[in-house]
Amino acid sequence: MGDLNQQIEKLLNEMKEIKENQKILTEKMEKMQQVIDHIENDIYSDEGFDFEIVCPYCEYEFVIDANEENQEIECPECKNLIELDWSGDFSEDDQCSGGHCHGCSDCGNTDEDDDM
């Protein structure tokens, strides 16, 4: 009977340890979920976000508020209109237009080439 009581006591201690570990893990998961929620709010906020533009005409860099309703923006430096494509899709017409790009794989002109 002593062995049975020892086994029962051991199992009860293991169950208690499992419950304590489960409580710790649940608290950690809740903290992680709060972090994830905060990140999601930052990313998908309705307040908008800033979008960096490099003018393809004069290479002036500037920041605009991202508004997908705007289809074009005027460069504050050279005053040329820059067409905005919010889809992220590139058509065949969007290929390199003469080697002024800094990362186009179509023309072979990359930032690495500039360093050589």
BALOBA-1460 file (C-alpha; in Angstrom, 3 decimals):
// residues 116
<rec num="1" residu="m" x="0.000" y="0.000" z="0.000"/>
<rec num="2" residu="g" x="2.986" y="2.304" z="0.641"/>
<rec num="3" residu="d" x="4.142" y="2.030" z="-2.983"/>
<rec num="4" residu="l" x="0.659" y="2.911" z="-4.224"/>
<rec num="5" residu="n" x="0.520" y="5.987" z="-1.983"/>
<rec num="6" residu="q" x="3.969" y="7.081" z="-3.189"/>
<rec num="7" residu="q" x="2.914" y="6.690" z="-6.832"/>
<rec num="8" residu="i" x="-0.286" y="8.625" z="-6.208"/>
<rec num="9" residu="e" x="1.675" y="11.379" z="-4.441"/>
<rec num="10" residu="k" x="4.177" y="11.475" z="-7.320"/>
<rec num="11" residu="l" x="1.378" y="11.735" z="-9.904"/>
<rec num="12" residu="l" x="-0.322" y="14.498" z="-7.897"/>
<rec num="13" residu="n" x="2.950" y="16.448" z="-7.761"/>
<rec num="14" residu="e" x="3.442" y="15.992" z="-11.505"/>
<rec num="15" residu="m" x="-0.114" y="17.202" z="-12.159"/>
<rec num="16" residu="k" x="0.486" y="20.230" z="-9.947"/>
<rec num="17" residu="e" x="3.709" y="21.002" z="-11.844"/>
<rec num="18" residu="i" x="1.914" y="20.611" z="-15.187"/>
<rec num="19" residu="k" x="-0.828" y="23.019" z="-14.058"/>
<rec num="20" residu="e" x="1.772" y="25.580" z="-12.956"/>
<rec num="21" residu="n" x="3.621" y="25.256" z="-16.258"/>
<rec num="22" residu="q" x="0.337" y="25.588" z="-18.155"/>
<rec num="23" residu="k" x="-0.448" y="28.787" z="-16.248"/>
<rec num="24" residu="i" x="2.991" y="30.233" z="-17.117"/>
<rec num="25" residu="l" x="2.576" y="29.279" z="-20.783"/>
<rec num="26" residu="t" x="-0.914" y="30.791" z="-20.910"/>
<rec num="27" residu="e" x="0.416" y="34.079" z="-19.500"/>
<rec num="28" residu="k" x="3.229" y="34.097" z="-22.076"/>
<rec num="29" residu="m" x="0.760" y="33.392" z="-24.875"/>
<rec num="30" residu="e" x="-1.460" y="36.266" z="-23.727"/>
<rec num="31" residu="k" x="1.549" y="38.626" z="-23.742"/>
<rec num="32" residu="m" x="2.542" y="37.411" z="-27.207"/>
<rec num="33" residu="q" x="-1.001" y="37.977" z="-28.459"/>
<rec num="34" residu="q" x="-0.914" y="41.547" z="-27.121"/>
<rec num="35" residu="v" x="2.340" y="42.154" z="-29.021"/>
<rec num="36" residu="i" x="0.839" y="40.665" z="-32.187"/>
<rec num="37" residu="d" x="-2.292" y="42.796" z="-31.821"/>
<rec num="38" residu="h" x="-0.143" y="45.897" z="-31.393"/>
<rec num="39" residu="i" x="1.893" y="45.031" z="-34.502"/>
<rec num="40" residu="e" x="-1.283" y="44.420" z="-36.507"/>
<rec num="41" residu="n" x="-2.664" y="47.782" z="-35.393"/>
<rec num="42" residu="d" x="0.550" y="49.495" z="-36.471"/>
<rec num="43" residu="i" x="0.587" y="47.770" z="-39.855"/>
<rec num="44" residu="y" x="-3.109" y="47.934" z="-40.718"/>
<rec num="45" residu="s" x="-3.963" y="51.202" z="-39.050"/>
<rec num="46" residu="d" x="-6.606" y="53.247" z="-40.846"/>
<rec num="47" residu="e" x="-4.554" y="56.356" z="-40.164"/>
<rec num="48" residu="g" x="-2.407" y="55.697" z="-43.219"/>
<rec num="49" residu="f" x="1.334" y="55.485" z="-43.508"/>
<rec num="50" residu="d" x="4.221" y="57.327" z="-45.105"/>
<rec num="51" residu="f" x="5.510" y="56.205" z="-48.458"/>
<rec num="52" residu="e" x="8.986" y="57.096" z="-49.727"/>
<rec num="53" residu="i" x="9.197" y="58.177" z="-53.360"/>
<rec num="54" residu="v" x="12.297" y="58.545" z="-55.511"/>
<rec num="55" residu="c" x="11.537" y="60.711" z="-58.512"/>
<rec num="56" residu="p" x="12.399" y="58.788" z="-61.697"/>
<rec num="57" residu="y" x="13.200" y="62.094" z="-63.441"/>
<rec num="58" residu="c" x="15.509" y="63.912" z="-61.013"/>
<rec num="59" residu="e" x="16.065" y="61.193" z="-58.359"/>
<rec num="60" residu="y" x="14.844" y="63.521" z="-55.598"/>
<rec num="61" residu="e" x="13.697" y="61.532" z="-52.553"/>
<rec num="62" residu="f" x="10.606" y="62.623" z="-50.650"/>
<rec num="63" residu="v" x="7.875" y="61.173" z="-48.447"/>
<rec num="64" residu="i" x="4.128" y="61.269" z="-49.043"/>
<rec num="65" residu="d" x="1.131" y="60.037" z="-47.093"/>
<rec num="66" residu="a" x="0.069" y="56.824" z="-48.761"/>
<rec num="67" residu="n" x="-3.371" y="57.308" z="-50.211"/>
<rec num="68" residu="e" x="-4.389" y="54.739" z="-52.791"/>
<rec num="69" residu="e" x="-6.892" y="57.193" z="-54.250"/>
<rec num="70" residu="n" x="-3.977" y="59.260" z="-55.613"/>
<rec num="71" residu="q" x="-2.950" y="57.940" z="-59.010"/>
<rec num="72" residu="e" x="-0.132" y="60.438" z="-59.496"/>
<rec num="73" residu="i" x="1.982" y="62.836" z="-57.458"/>
<rec num="74" residu="e" x="4.008" y="65.881" z="-58.407"/>
<rec num="75" residu="c" x="7.703" y="65.846" z="-57.581"/>
<rec num="76" residu="p" x="8.351" y="68.831" z="-55.300"/>
<rec num="77" residu="e" x="11.789" y="69.298" z="-56.898"/>
<rec num="78" residu="c" x="11.352" y="69.046" z="-60.684"/>
<rec num="79" residu="k" x="7.522" y="69.353" z="-60.785"/>
<rec num="80" residu="n" x="7.132" y="66.309" z="-63.083"/>
<rec num="81" residu="l" x="4.116" y="64.079" z="-62.494"/>
<rec num="82" residu="i" x="4.920" y="60.607" z="-61.194"/>
<rec num="83" residu="e" x="2.376" y="57.863" z="-61.839"/>
<rec num="84" residu="l" x="1.625" y="55.771" z="-58.757"/>
<rec num="85" residu="d" x="0.890" y="52.077" z="-59.180"/>
<rec num="86" residu="w" x="-0.592" y="50.714" z="-55.942"/>
<rec num="87" residu="s" x="-1.185" y="47.218" z="-57.313"/>
<rec num="88" residu="g" x="2.451" y="46.137" z="-57.014"/>
<rec num="89" residu="d" x="2.138" y="44.385" z="-60.370"/>
<rec num="90" residu="f" x="4.653" y="45.175" z="-63.103"/>
<rec num="91" residu="s" x="3.739" y="44.934" z="-66.741"/>
<rec num="92" residu="e" x="6.149" y="44.445" z="-69.628"/>
<rec num="93" residu="d" x="5.968" y="48.222" z="-70.183"/>
<rec num="94" residu="d" x="7.555" y="48.768" z="-66.752"/>
<rec num="95" residu="q" x="10.906" y="47.320" z="-67.787"/>
<rec num="96" residu="c" x="14.105" y="49.320" z="-67.533"/>
<rec num="97" residu="s" x="13.981" y="52.539" z="-69.486"/>
<rec num="98" residu="g" x="17.628" y="53.312" z="-69.999"/>
<rec num="99" residu="g" x="19.866" y="52.270" z="-67.147"/>
<rec num="100" residu="h" x="18.933" y="54.910" z="-64.559"/>
<rec num="101" residu="c" x="17.627" y="52.342" z="-62.121"/>
<rec num="102" residu="h" x="19.504" y="51.154" z="-59.045"/>
<rec num="103" residu="g" x="18.443" y="47.556" z="-58.825"/>
<rec num="104" residu="c" x="16.829" y="46.473" z="-62.039"/>
<rec num="105" residu="s" x="17.728" y="42.916" z="-62.922"/>
<rec num="106" residu="d" x="16.576" y="43.410" z="-66.528"/>
<rec num="107" residu="c" x="19.328" y="45.855" z="-67.463"/>
<rec num="108" residu="g" x="22.014" y="44.479" z="-65.181"/>
<rec num="109" residu="n" x="22.489" y="47.879" z="-63.559"/>
<rec num="110" residu="t" x="22.531" y="47.173" z="-59.821"/>
<rec num="111" residu="d" x="23.870" y="48.957" z="-56.799"/>
<rec num="112" residu="e" x="26.673" y="46.380" z="-56.725"/>
<rec num="113" residu="d" x="27.745" y="47.428" z="-60.231"/>
<rec num="114" residu="d" x="27.941" y="51.064" z="-59.084"/>
<rec num="115" residu="d" x="30.473" y="50.131" z="-56.399"/>
<rec num="116" residu="m" x="32.944" y="48.625" z="-58.889"/>
